[in-house]
Amino acid sequence: MQPLPLRLLSKHQRRAAAQPETHILAAIVHVAEQGVETPWPLEIEAHDGSMYNVLLKVGESLIYESARLAHSRATPLDGEMYLPQFQLS
C-alpha cells in the first residue's frame, strides 16, 4: 500500500465511504475556517452501528477507517469557508 498525494477536497457527499480497493484509511487536518456560524461535524458510523459526530478545531486531525465506516457531513456548511486537508491511503 502506498499513500496517495495530499489533496484538498471541497465537495462532500452524504454517507460516503471510500473505495476499499484503493483507500483504507483517511486522515483529515482542519487547516482553516472562516465565518463558520454553526459547528460542522463529520458524522461517522462505527462498526457496531453507533453514530459519532466529530468536531475538529483548526490544527486538529482525525484518522479513521474510511473504507469500512460510513461517513458524511449531514448538514450544509453554515459559514463562508471550511478548509480540510485529506490524506488517503
mmCIF file as gemmi writes it, N, C-alpha and C atoms, coordinates in Angstrom:
data_model
loop_
_atom_site.group_PDB
_atom_site.id
_atom_site.type_symbol
_atom_site.label_atom_id
_atom_site.label_alt_id
_atom_site.label_comp_id
_atom_site.label_asym_id
_atom_site.label_entity_id
_atom_site.label_seq_id
_atom_site.pdbx_PDB_ins_code
_atom_site.Cartn_x
_atom_site.Cartn_y
_atom_site.Cartn_z
_atom_site.occupancy
_atom_site.B_iso_or_equiv
_atom_site.pdbx_formal_charge
_atom_site.auth_seq_id
_atom_site.auth_asym_id
_atom_site.pdbx_PDB_model_num
ATOM 1 N N . MET Axp A 1 ? 0.843 -1.158 0 1 0 ? 1 A 1
ATOM 2 C CA . MET Axp A 1 ? 0 0 0 1 0 ? 1 A 1
ATOM 3 C C . MET Axp A 1 ? 0.898 1.233 0 1 0 ? 1 A 1
ATOM 4 N N . GLN Axp A 2 ? 0.599 2.168 -0.905 1 0 ? 2 A 1
ATOM 5 C CA . GLN Axp A 2 ? 1.356 3.405 -0.976 1 0 ? 2 A 1
ATOM 6 C C . GLN Axp A 2 ? 0.402 4.576 -0.792 1 0 ? 2 A 1
ATOM 7 N N . PRO Axp A 3 ? 0.803 5.575 0.014 1 0 ? 3 A 1
ATOM 8 C CA . PRO Axp A 3 ? -0.084 6.73 0.197 1 0 ? 3 A 1
ATOM 9 C C . PRO Axp A 3 ? -0.248 7.513 -1.09 1 0 ? 3 A 1
ATOM 10 N N . LEU Axp A 4 ? -1.413 8.072 -1.258 1 0 ? 4 A 1
ATOM 11 C CA . LEU Axp A 4 ? -1.684 8.942 -2.387 1 0 ? 4 A 1
ATOM 12 C C . LEU Axp A 4 ? -1.23 10.347 -2.043 1 0 ? 4 A 1
ATOM 13 N N . PRO Axp A 5 ? -1.021 11.198 -3.035 1 0 ? 5 A 1
ATOM 14 C CA . PRO Axp A 5 ? -0.61 12.578 -2.745 1 0 ? 5 A 1
ATOM 15 C C . PRO Axp A 5 ? -1.656 13.293 -1.887 1 0 ? 5 A 1
ATOM 16 N N . LEU Axp A 6 ? -1.184 14.193 -1.062 1 0 ? 6 A 1
ATOM 17 C CA . LEU Axp A 6 ? -2.063 15.017 -0.248 1 0 ? 6 A 1
ATOM 18 C C . LEU Axp A 6 ? -2.939 15.842 -1.175 1 0 ? 6 A 1
ATOM 19 N N . ARG Axp A 7 ? -4.223 15.965 -0.845 1 0 ? 7 A 1
ATOM 20 C CA . ARG Axp A 7 ? -5.089 16.744 -1.717 1 0 ? 7 A 1
ATOM 21 C C . ARG Axp A 7 ? -6.155 17.454 -0.906 1 0 ? 7 A 1
ATOM 22 N N . LEU Axp A 8 ? -6.695 18.494 -1.469 1 0 ? 8 A 1
ATOM 23 C CA . LEU Axp A 8 ? -7.775 19.252 -0.855 1 0 ? 8 A 1
ATOM 24 C C . LEU Axp A 8 ? -9.079 18.891 -1.537 1 0 ? 8 A 1
ATOM 25 N N . LEU Axp A 9 ? -10.113 18.723 -0.756 1 0 ? 9 A 1
ATOM 26 C CA . LEU Axp A 9 ? -11.434 18.431 -1.301 1 0 ? 9 A 1
ATOM 27 C C . LEU Axp A 9 ? -12.407 19.487 -0.808 1 0 ? 9 A 1
ATOM 28 N N . SER Axp A 10 ? -13.312 19.901 -1.659 1 0 ? 10 A 1
ATOM 29 C CA . SER Axp A 10 ? -14.299 20.876 -1.23 1 0 ? 10 A 1
ATOM 30 C C . SER Axp A 10 ? -15.724 20.363 -1.381 1 0 ? 10 A 1
ATOM 31 N N . LYS Axp A 11 ? -15.907 19.252 -2.062 1 0 ? 11 A 1
ATOM 32 C CA . LYS Axp A 11 ? -17.244 18.7 -2.246 1 0 ? 11 A 1
ATOM 33 C C . LYS Axp A 11 ? -17.413 17.513 -1.316 1 0 ? 11 A 1
ATOM 34 N N . HIS Axp A 12 ? -18.497 17.515 -0.554 1 0 ? 12 A 1
ATOM 35 C CA . HIS Axp A 12 ? -18.772 16.428 0.386 1 0 ? 12 A 1
ATOM 36 C C . HIS Axp A 12 ? -20.061 15.741 -0.031 1 0 ? 12 A 1
ATOM 37 N N . GLN Axp A 13 ? -20.076 14.419 0.039 1 0 ? 13 A 1
ATOM 38 C CA . GLN Axp A 13 ? -21.277 13.657 -0.286 1 0 ? 13 A 1
ATOM 39 C C . GLN Axp A 13 ? -21.826 13.042 0.989 1 0 ? 13 A 1
ATOM 40 N N . ARG Axp A 14 ? -23.136 12.886 1.034 1 0 ? 14 A 1
ATOM 41 C CA . ARG Axp A 14 ? -23.765 12.289 2.205 1 0 ? 14 A 1
ATOM 42 C C . ARG Axp A 14 ? -23.456 10.798 2.276 1 0 ? 14 A 1
ATOM 43 N N . ARG Axp A 15 ? -23.151 10.351 3.474 1 0 ? 15 A 1
ATOM 44 C CA . ARG Axp A 15 ? -22.98 8.926 3.791 1 0 ? 15 A 1
ATOM 45 C C . ARG Axp A 15 ? -22.016 8.231 2.833 1 0 ? 15 A 1
ATOM 46 N N . ALA Axp A 16 ? -20.923 8.831 2.562 1 0 ? 16 A 1
ATOM 47 C CA . ALA Axp A 16 ? -19.943 8.272 1.636 1 0 ? 16 A 1
ATOM 48 C C . ALA Axp A 16 ? -19.017 7.306 2.357 1 0 ? 16 A 1
ATOM 49 N N . ALA Axp A 17 ? -18.477 6.375 1.621 1 0 ? 17 A 1
ATOM 50 C CA . ALA Axp A 17 ? -17.388 5.525 2.102 1 0 ? 17 A 1
ATOM 51 C C . ALA Axp A 17 ? -16.358 5.486 0.99 1 0 ? 17 A 1
ATOM 52 N N . ALA Axp A 18 ? -15.103 5.436 1.361 1 0 ? 18 A 1
ATOM 53 C CA . ALA Axp A 18 ? -14.036 5.412 0.36 1 0 ? 18 A 1
ATOM 54 C C . ALA Axp A 18 ? -14.035 4.075 -0.366 1 0 ? 18 A 1
ATOM 55 N N . GLN Axp A 19 ? -13.335 4.016 -1.479 1 0 ? 19 A 1
ATOM 56 C CA . GLN Axp A 19 ? -13.225 2.786 -2.247 1 0 ? 19 A 1
ATOM 57 C C . GLN Axp A 19 ? -12.279 1.822 -1.534 1 0 ? 19 A 1
ATOM 58 N N . PRO Axp A 20 ? -12.759 0.667 -1.049 1 0 ? 20 A 1
ATOM 59 C CA . PRO Axp A 20 ? -11.901 -0.239 -0.289 1 0 ? 20 A 1
ATOM 60 C C . PRO Axp A 20 ? -10.727 -0.795 -1.091 1 0 ? 20 A 1
ATOM 61 N N . GLU Axp A 21 ? -10.825 -0.776 -2.417 1 0 ? 21 A 1
ATOM 62 C CA . GLU Axp A 21 ? -9.726 -1.287 -3.235 1 0 ? 21 A 1
ATOM 63 C C . GLU Axp A 21 ? -8.539 -0.328 -3.233 1 0 ? 21 A 1
ATOM 64 N N . THR Axp A 22 ? -8.812 0.957 -2.998 1 0 ? 22 A 1
ATOM 65 C CA . THR Axp A 22 ? -7.744 1.951 -3.104 1 0 ? 22 A 1
ATOM 66 C C . THR Axp A 22 ? -7.536 2.78 -1.842 1 0 ? 22 A 1
ATOM 67 N N . HIS Axp A 23 ? -8.563 2.944 -1.013 1 0 ? 23 A 1
ATOM 68 C CA . HIS Axp A 23 ? -8.464 3.802 0.17 1 0 ? 23 A 1
ATOM 69 C C . HIS Axp A 23 ? -8.915 3.027 1.4 1 0 ? 23 A 1
ATOM 70 N N . ILE Axp A 24 ? -8.015 2.795 2.315 1 0 ? 24 A 1
ATOM 71 C CA . ILE Axp A 24 ? -8.337 2.07 3.536 1 0 ? 24 A 1
ATOM 72 C C . ILE Axp A 24 ? -8.491 3.03 4.703 1 0 ? 24 A 1
ATOM 73 N N . LEU Axp A 25 ? -7.548 3.953 4.818 1 0 ? 25 A 1
ATOM 74 C CA . LEU Axp A 25 ? -7.563 4.944 5.897 1 0 ? 25 A 1
ATOM 75 C C . LEU Axp A 25 ? -7.656 6.345 5.323 1 0 ? 25 A 1
ATOM 76 N N . ALA Axp A 26 ? -8.223 7.243 6.104 1 0 ? 26 A 1
ATOM 77 C CA . ALA Axp A 26 ? -8.239 8.657 5.732 1 0 ? 26 A 1
ATOM 78 C C . ALA Axp A 26 ? -7.753 9.464 6.922 1 0 ? 26 A 1
ATOM 79 N N . ALA Axp A 27 ? -7.031 10.515 6.629 1 0 ? 27 A 1
ATOM 80 C CA . ALA Axp A 27 ? -6.612 11.475 7.644 1 0 ? 27 A 1
ATOM 81 C C . ALA Axp A 27 ? -7.09 12.851 7.201 1 0 ? 27 A 1
ATOM 82 N N . ILE Axp A 28 ? -7.682 13.571 8.127 1 0 ? 28 A 1
ATOM 83 C CA . ILE Axp A 28 ? -8.151 14.93 7.857 1 0 ? 28 A 1
ATOM 84 C C . ILE Axp A 28 ? -7.424 15.866 8.817 1 0 ? 28 A 1
ATOM 85 N N . VAL Axp A 29 ? -6.89 16.936 8.281 1 0 ? 29 A 1
ATOM 86 C CA . VAL Axp A 29 ? -6.343 18.019 9.102 1 0 ? 29 A 1
ATOM 87 C C . VAL Axp A 29 ? -7.21 19.24 8.831 1 0 ? 29 A 1
ATOM 88 N N . HIS Axp A 30 ? -7.77 19.803 9.896 1 0 ? 30 A 1
ATOM 89 C CA . HIS Axp A 30 ? -8.6 21.005 9.754 1 0 ? 30 A 1
ATOM 90 C C . HIS Axp A 30 ? -7.665 22.201 9.676 1 0 ? 30 A 1
ATOM 91 N N . VAL Axp A 31 ? -7.476 22.717 8.475 1 0 ? 31 A 1
ATOM 92 C CA . VAL Axp A 31 ? -6.489 23.761 8.202 1 0 ? 31 A 1
ATOM 93 C C . VAL Axp A 31 ? -7.004 25.153 8.555 1 0 ? 31 A 1
ATOM 94 N N . ALA Axp A 32 ? -8.224 25.465 8.121 1 0 ? 32 A 1
ATOM 95 C CA . ALA Axp A 32 ? -8.739 26.815 8.346 1 0 ? 32 A 1
ATOM 96 C C . ALA Axp A 32 ? -10.25 26.828 8.209 1 0 ? 32 A 1
ATOM 97 N N . GLU Axp A 33 ? -10.852 27.857 8.769 1 0 ? 33 A 1
ATOM 98 C CA . GLU Axp A 33 ? -12.283 28.113 8.563 1 0 ? 33 A 1
ATOM 99 C C . GLU Axp A 33 ? -12.496 29.612 8.668 1 0 ? 33 A 1
ATOM 100 N N . GLN Axp A 34 ? -13.599 30.048 8.067 1 0 ? 34 A 1
ATOM 101 C CA . GLN Axp A 34 ? -13.908 31.476 8.104 1 0 ? 34 A 1
ATOM 102 C C . GLN Axp A 34 ? -15.419 31.644 8.169 1 0 ? 34 A 1
ATOM 103 N N . GLY Axp A 35 ? -15.873 32.432 9.112 1 0 ? 35 A 1
ATOM 104 C CA . GLY Axp A 35 ? -17.287 32.752 9.215 1 0 ? 35 A 1
ATOM 105 C C . GLY Axp A 35 ? -18.177 31.555 9.49 1 0 ? 35 A 1
ATOM 106 N N . VAL Axp A 36 ? -17.672 30.521 10.146 1 0 ? 36 A 1
ATOM 107 C CA . VAL Axp A 36 ? -18.491 29.34 10.447 1 0 ? 36 A 1
ATOM 108 C C . VAL Axp A 36 ? -19.383 29.67 11.642 1 0 ? 36 A 1
ATOM 109 N N . GLU Axp A 37 ? -20.681 29.721 11.397 1 0 ? 37 A 1
ATOM 110 C CA . GLU Axp A 37 ? -21.657 30.124 12.417 1 0 ? 37 A 1
ATOM 111 C C . GLU Axp A 37 ? -22.11 28.949 13.28 1 0 ? 37 A 1
ATOM 112 N N . THR Axp A 38 ? -22.191 27.775 12.687 1 0 ? 38 A 1
ATOM 113 C CA . THR Axp A 38 ? -22.67 26.582 13.372 1 0 ? 38 A 1
ATOM 114 C C . THR Axp A 38 ? -21.61 25.497 13.243 1 0 ? 38 A 1
ATOM 115 N N . PRO Axp A 39 ? -21.285 24.781 14.328 1 0 ? 39 A 1
ATOM 116 C CA . PRO Axp A 39 ? -20.311 23.693 14.206 1 0 ? 39 A 1
ATOM 117 C C . PRO Axp A 39 ? -20.705 22.733 13.08 1 0 ? 39 A 1
ATOM 118 N N . TRP Axp A 40 ? -19.705 22.207 12.379 1 0 ? 40 A 1
ATOM 119 C CA . TRP Axp A 40 ? -19.952 21.357 11.207 1 0 ? 40 A 1
ATOM 120 C C . TRP Axp A 40 ? -19.267 20.009 11.415 1 0 ? 40 A 1
ATOM 121 N N . PRO Axp A 41 ? -19.923 19.09 12.124 1 0 ? 41 A 1
ATOM 122 C CA . PRO Axp A 41 ? -19.283 17.818 12.463 1 0 ? 41 A 1
ATOM 123 C C . PRO Axp A 41 ? -19.223 16.849 11.283 1 0 ? 41 A 1
ATOM 124 N N . LEU Axp A 42 ? -18.231 15.997 11.342 1 0 ? 42 A 1
ATOM 125 C CA . LEU Axp A 42 ? -18.159 14.84 10.454 1 0 ? 42 A 1
ATOM 126 C C . LEU Axp A 42 ? -18.868 13.721 11.188 1 0 ? 42 A 1
ATOM 127 N N . GLU Axp A 43 ? -19.883 13.142 10.566 1 0 ? 43 A 1
ATOM 128 C CA . GLU Axp A 43 ? -20.641 12.056 11.175 1 0 ? 43 A 1
ATOM 129 C C . GLU Axp A 43 ? -20.032 10.738 10.706 1 0 ? 43 A 1
ATOM 130 N N . ILE Axp A 44 ? -19.683 9.863 11.667 1 0 ? 44 A 1
ATOM 131 C CA . ILE Axp A 44 ? -19.071 8.572 11.353 1 0 ? 44 A 1
ATOM 132 C C . ILE Axp A 44 ? -19.871 7.474 12.039 1 0 ? 44 A 1
ATOM 133 N N . GLU Axp A 45 ? -20.194 6.433 11.273 1 0 ? 45 A 1
ATOM 134 C CA . GLU Axp A 45 ? -20.895 5.277 11.831 1 0 ? 45 A 1
ATOM 135 C C . GLU Axp A 45 ? -19.863 4.207 12.18 1 0 ? 45 A 1
ATOM 136 N N . ALA Axp A 46 ? -19.805 3.826 13.462 1 0 ? 46 A 1
ATOM 137 C CA . ALA Axp A 46 ? -18.844 2.826 13.933 1 0 ? 46 A 1
ATOM 138 C C . ALA Axp A 46 ? -19.264 1.425 13.496 1 0 ? 46 A 1
ATOM 139 N N . HIS Axp A 47 ? -18.38 0.464 13.703 1 0 ? 47 A 1
ATOM 140 C CA . HIS Axp A 47 ? -18.652 -0.92 13.312 1 0 ? 47 A 1
ATOM 141 C C . HIS Axp A 47 ? -19.906 -1.478 13.985 1 0 ? 47 A 1
ATOM 142 N N . ASP Axp A 48 ? -20.202 -1.017 15.206 1 0 ? 48 A 1
ATOM 143 C CA . ASP Axp A 48 ? -21.376 -1.528 15.931 1 0 ? 48 A 1
ATOM 144 C C . ASP Axp A 48 ? -22.653 -0.756 15.612 1 0 ? 48 A 1
ATOM 145 N N . GLY Axp A 49 ? -22.577 0.187 14.672 1 0 ? 49 A 1
ATOM 146 C CA . GLY Axp A 49 ? -23.748 0.962 14.283 1 0 ? 49 A 1
ATOM 147 C C . GLY Axp A 49 ? -23.912 2.254 15.057 1 0 ? 49 A 1
ATOM 148 N N . SER Axp A 50 ? -23.094 2.48 16.074 1 0 ? 50 A 1
ATOM 149 C CA . SER Axp A 50 ? -23.153 3.734 16.828 1 0 ? 50 A 1
ATOM 150 C C . SER Axp A 50 ? -22.726 4.892 15.928 1 0 ? 50 A 1
ATOM 151 N N . MET Axp A 51 ? -23.384 6.034 16.11 1 0 ? 51 A 1
ATOM 152 C CA . MET Axp A 51 ? -23.06 7.218 15.329 1 0 ? 51 A 1
ATOM 153 C C . MET Axp A 51 ? -22.255 8.196 16.186 1 0 ? 51 A 1
ATOM 154 N N . TYR Axp A 52 ? -21.234 8.785 15.596 1 0 ? 52 A 1
ATOM 155 C CA . TYR Axp A 52 ? -20.387 9.754 16.285 1 0 ? 52 A 1
ATOM 156 C C . TYR Axp A 52 ? -20.3 11.024 15.453 1 0 ? 52 A 1
ATOM 157 N N . ASN Axp A 53 ? -20.44 12.167 16.108 1 0 ? 53 A 1
ATOM 158 C CA . ASN Axp A 53 ? -20.236 13.46 15.479 1 0 ? 53 A 1
ATOM 159 C C . ASN Axp A 53 ? -18.877 13.975 15.936 1 0 ? 53 A 1
ATOM 160 N N . VAL Axp A 54 ? -17.969 14.142 14.991 1 0 ? 54 A 1
ATOM 161 C CA . VAL Axp A 54 ? -16.604 14.559 15.307 1 0 ? 54 A 1
ATOM 162 C C . VAL Axp A 54 ? -16.429 16.012 14.874 1 0 ? 54 A 1
ATOM 163 N N . LEU Axp A 55 ? -16.098 16.863 15.836 1 0 ? 55 A 1
ATOM 164 C CA . LEU Axp A 55 ? -15.826 18.276 15.561 1 0 ? 55 A 1
ATOM 165 C C . LEU Axp A 55 ? -14.329 18.508 15.679 1 0 ? 55 A 1
ATOM 166 N N . LEU Axp A 56 ? -13.732 19.032 14.626 1 0 ? 56 A 1
ATOM 167 C CA . LEU Axp A 56 ? -12.31 19.343 14.636 1 0 ? 56 A 1
ATOM 168 C C . LEU Axp A 56 ? -12.116 20.853 14.726 1 0 ? 56 A 1
ATOM 169 N N . LYS Axp A 57 ? -11.211 21.268 15.602 1 0 ? 57 A 1
ATOM 170 C CA . LYS Axp A 57 ? -10.8 22.667 15.67 1 0 ? 57 A 1
ATOM 171 C C . LYS Axp A 57 ? -9.641 22.861 14.704 1 0 ? 57 A 1
ATOM 172 N N . VAL Axp A 58 ? -9.387 24.088 14.309 1 0 ? 58 A 1
ATOM 173 C CA . VAL Axp A 58 ? -8.262 24.383 13.424 1 0 ? 58 A 1
ATOM 174 C C . VAL Axp A 58 ? -6.985 23.825 14.051 1 0 ? 58 A 1
ATOM 175 N N . GLY Axp A 59 ? -6.236 23.067 13.248 1 0 ? 59 A 1
ATOM 176 C CA . GLY Axp A 59 ? -4.997 22.453 13.711 1 0 ? 59 A 1
ATOM 177 C C . GLY Axp A 59 ? -5.166 21.025 14.198 1 0 ? 59 A 1
ATOM 178 N N . GLU Axp A 60 ? -6.387 20.578 14.442 1 0 ? 60 A 1
ATOM 179 C CA . GLU Axp A 60 ? -6.621 19.2 14.889 1 0 ? 60 A 1
ATOM 180 C C . GLU Axp A 60 ? -6.747 18.275 13.689 1 0 ? 60 A 1
ATOM 181 N N . SER Axp A 61 ? -6.519 16.982 13.951 1 0 ? 61 A 1
ATOM 182 C CA . SER Axp A 61 ? -6.595 15.994 12.869 1 0 ? 61 A 1
ATOM 183 C C . SER Axp A 61 ? -7.367 14.768 13.337 1 0 ? 61 A 1
ATOM 184 N N . LEU Axp A 62 ? -7.765 13.964 12.361 1 0 ? 62 A 1
ATOM 185 C CA . LEU Axp A 62 ? -8.519 12.743 12.608 1 0 ? 62 A 1
ATOM 186 C C . LEU Axp A 62 ? -8.062 11.691 11.614 1 0 ? 62 A 1
ATOM 187 N N . ILE Axp A 63 ? -7.841 10.482 12.1 1 0 ? 63 A 1
ATOM 188 C CA . ILE Axp A 63 ? -7.562 9.327 11.238 1 0 ? 63 A 1
ATOM 189 C C . ILE Axp A 63 ? -8.677 8.328 11.479 1 0 ? 63 A 1
ATOM 190 N N . TYR Axp A 64 ? -9.279 7.829 10.396 1 0 ? 64 A 1
ATOM 191 C CA . TYR Axp A 64 ? -10.359 6.86 10.54 1 0 ? 64 A 1
ATOM 192 C C . TYR Axp A 64 ? -10.332 5.868 9.38 1 0 ? 64 A 1
ATOM 193 N N . GLU Axp A 65 ? -11.022 4.761 9.568 1 0 ? 65 A 1
ATOM 194 C CA . GLU Axp A 65 ? -11.061 3.675 8.592 1 0 ? 65 A 1
ATOM 195 C C . GLU Axp A 65 ? -12.132 3.997 7.539 1 0 ? 65 A 1
ATOM 196 N N . SER Axp A 66 ? -11.74 4.762 6.554 1 0 ? 66 A 1
ATOM 197 C CA . SER Axp A 66 ? -12.702 5.306 5.6 1 0 ? 66 A 1
ATOM 198 C C . SER Axp A 66 ? -13.323 4.267 4.668 1 0 ? 66 A 1
ATOM 199 N N . ALA Axp A 67 ? -12.656 3.141 4.462 1 0 ? 67 A 1
ATOM 200 C CA . ALA Axp A 67 ? -13.188 2.12 3.561 1 0 ? 67 A 1
ATOM 201 C C . ALA Axp A 67 ? -14.343 1.34 4.186 1 0 ? 67 A 1
ATOM 202 N N . ARG Axp A 68 ? -14.402 1.27 5.515 1 0 ? 68 A 1
ATOM 203 C CA . ARG Axp A 68 ? -15.412 0.449 6.165 1 0 ? 68 A 1
ATOM 204 C C . ARG Axp A 68 ? -16.416 1.236 6.99 1 0 ? 68 A 1
ATOM 205 N N . LEU Axp A 69 ? -16.121 2.491 7.282 1 0 ? 69 A 1
ATOM 206 C CA . LEU Axp A 69 ? -17.019 3.278 8.123 1 0 ? 69 A 1
ATOM 207 C C . LEU Axp A 69 ? -17.731 4.332 7.278 1 0 ? 69 A 1
ATOM 208 N N . ALA Axp A 70 ? -19.053 4.26 7.248 1 0 ? 70 A 1
ATOM 209 C CA . ALA Axp A 70 ? -19.828 5.271 6.522 1 0 ? 70 A 1
ATOM 210 C C . ALA Axp A 70 ? -19.594 6.614 7.205 1 0 ? 70 A 1
ATOM 211 N N . HIS Axp A 71 ? -19.415 7.657 6.407 1 0 ? 71 A 1
ATOM 212 C CA . HIS Axp A 71 ? -19.116 8.975 6.955 1 0 ? 71 A 1
ATOM 213 C C . HIS Axp A 71 ? -19.68 10.056 6.039 1 0 ? 71 A 1
ATOM 214 N N . SER Axp A 72 ? -20.057 11.171 6.658 1 0 ? 72 A 1
ATOM 215 C CA . SER Axp A 72 ? -20.638 12.257 5.87 1 0 ? 72 A 1
ATOM 216 C C . SER Axp A 72 ? -20.669 13.54 6.687 1 0 ? 72 A 1
ATOM 217 N N . ARG Axp A 73 ? -20.976 14.606 6.013 1 0 ? 73 A 1
ATOM 218 C CA . ARG Axp A 73 ? -21.349 15.873 6.64 1 0 ? 73 A 1
ATOM 219 C C . ARG Axp A 73 ? -22.858 15.95 6.451 1 0 ? 73 A 1
ATOM 220 N N . ALA Axp A 74 ? -23.617 15.745 7.519 1 0 ? 74 A 1
ATOM 221 C CA . ALA Axp A 74 ? -25.067 15.595 7.424 1 0 ? 74 A 1
ATOM 222 C C . ALA Axp A 74 ? -25.801 16.899 7.141 1 0 ? 74 A 1
ATOM 223 N N . THR Axp A 75 ? -25.141 18.022 7.386 1 0 ? 75 A 1
ATOM 224 C CA . THR Axp A 75 ? -25.786 19.313 7.167 1 0 ? 75 A 1
ATOM 225 C C . THR Axp A 75 ? -24.891 20.175 6.28 1 0 ? 75 A 1
ATOM 226 N N . PRO Axp A 76 ? -25.479 21.128 5.578 1 0 ? 76 A 1
ATOM 227 C CA . PRO Axp A 76 ? -24.658 22.042 4.777 1 0 ? 76 A 1
ATOM 228 C C . PRO Axp A 76 ? -23.813 22.94 5.688 1 0 ? 76 A 1
ATOM 229 N N . LEU Axp A 77 ? -22.708 23.406 5.17 1 0 ? 77 A 1
ATOM 230 C CA . LEU Axp A 77 ? -21.846 24.334 5.899 1 0 ? 77 A 1
ATOM 231 C C . LEU Axp A 77 ? -22.584 25.645 6.129 1 0 ? 77 A 1
ATOM 232 N N . ASP Axp A 78 ? -22.629 26.096 7.379 1 0 ? 78 A 1
ATOM 233 C CA . ASP Axp A 78 ? -23.224 27.382 7.735 1 0 ? 78 A 1
ATOM 234 C C . ASP Axp A 78 ? -22.071 28.348 7.988 1 0 ? 78 A 1
ATOM 235 N N . GLY Axp A 79 ? -21.465 28.8 6.907 1 0 ? 79 A 1
ATOM 236 C CA . GLY Axp A 79 ? -20.322 29.688 7.015 1 0 ? 79 A 1
ATOM 237 C C . GLY Axp A 79 ? -19.752 29.989 5.647 1 0 ? 79 A 1
ATOM 238 N N . GLU Axp A 80 ? -18.674 30.768 5.635 1 0 ? 80 A 1
ATOM 239 C CA . GLU Axp A 80 ? -18.069 31.176 4.376 1 0 ? 80 A 1
ATOM 240 C C . GLU Axp A 80 ? -17.104 30.136 3.815 1 0 ? 80 A 1
ATOM 241 N N . MET Axp A 81 ? -16.279 29.535 4.693 1 0 ? 81 A 1
ATOM 242 C CA . MET Axp A 81 ? -15.237 28.65 4.182 1 0 ? 81 A 1
ATOM 243 C C . MET Axp A 81 ? -14.805 27.664 5.266 1 0 ? 81 A 1
ATOM 244 N N . TYR Axp A 82 ? -14.581 26.42 4.854 1 0 ? 82 A 1
ATOM 245 C CA . TYR Axp A 82 ? -14.065 25.362 5.723 1 0 ? 82 A 1
ATOM 246 C C . TYR Axp A 82 ? -13.03 24.614 4.904 1 0 ? 82 A 1
ATOM 247 N N . LEU Axp A 83 ? -11.782 24.614 5.356 1 0 ? 83 A 1
ATOM 248 C CA . LEU Axp A 83 ? -10.695 24.056 4.56 1 0 ? 83 A 1
ATOM 249 C C . LEU Axp A 83 ? -10.063 22.848 5.247 1 0 ? 83 A 1
ATOM 250 N N . PRO Axp A 84 ? -10.466 21.641 4.858 1 0 ? 84 A 1
ATOM 251 C CA . PRO Axp A 84 ? -9.808 20.452 5.358 1 0 ? 84 A 1
ATOM 252 C C . PRO Axp A 84 ? -8.74 19.989 4.354 1 0 ? 84 A 1
ATOM 253 N N . GLN Axp A 85 ? -7.752 19.309 4.86 1 0 ? 85 A 1
ATOM 254 C CA . GLN Axp A 85 ? -6.732 18.706 4.004 1 0 ? 85 A 1
ATOM 255 C C . GLN Axp A 85 ? -6.802 17.204 4.237 1 0 ? 85 A 1
ATOM 256 N N . PHE Axp A 86 ? -6.834 16.427 3.166 1 0 ? 86 A 1
ATOM 257 C CA . PHE Axp A 86 ? -7.035 14.991 3.257 1 0 ? 86 A 1
ATOM 258 C C . PHE Axp A 86 ? -5.793 14.228 2.815 1 0 ? 86 A 1
ATOM 259 N N . GLN Axp A 87 ? -5.565 13.095 3.445 1 0 ? 87 A 1
ATOM 260 C CA . GLN Axp A 87 ? -4.574 12.116 3.002 1 0 ? 87 A 1
ATOM 261 C C . GLN Axp A 87 ? -5.284 10.776 3.01 1 0 ? 87 A 1
ATOM 262 N N . LEU Axp A 88 ? -5.309 10.124 1.885 1 0 ? 88 A 1
ATOM 263 C CA . LEU Axp A 88 ? -5.928 8.802 1.778 1 0 ? 88 A 1
ATOM 264 C C . LEU Axp A 88 ? -4.859 7.779 1.507 1 0 ? 88 A 1
ATOM 265 N N . SER Axp A 89 ? -4.984 6.632 2.129 1 0 ? 89 A 1
ATOM 266 C CA . SER Axp A 89 ? -4.054 5.545 1.829 1 0 ? 89 A 1
ATOM 267 C C . SER Axp A 89 ? -4.744 4.21 1.97 1 0 ? 89 A 1
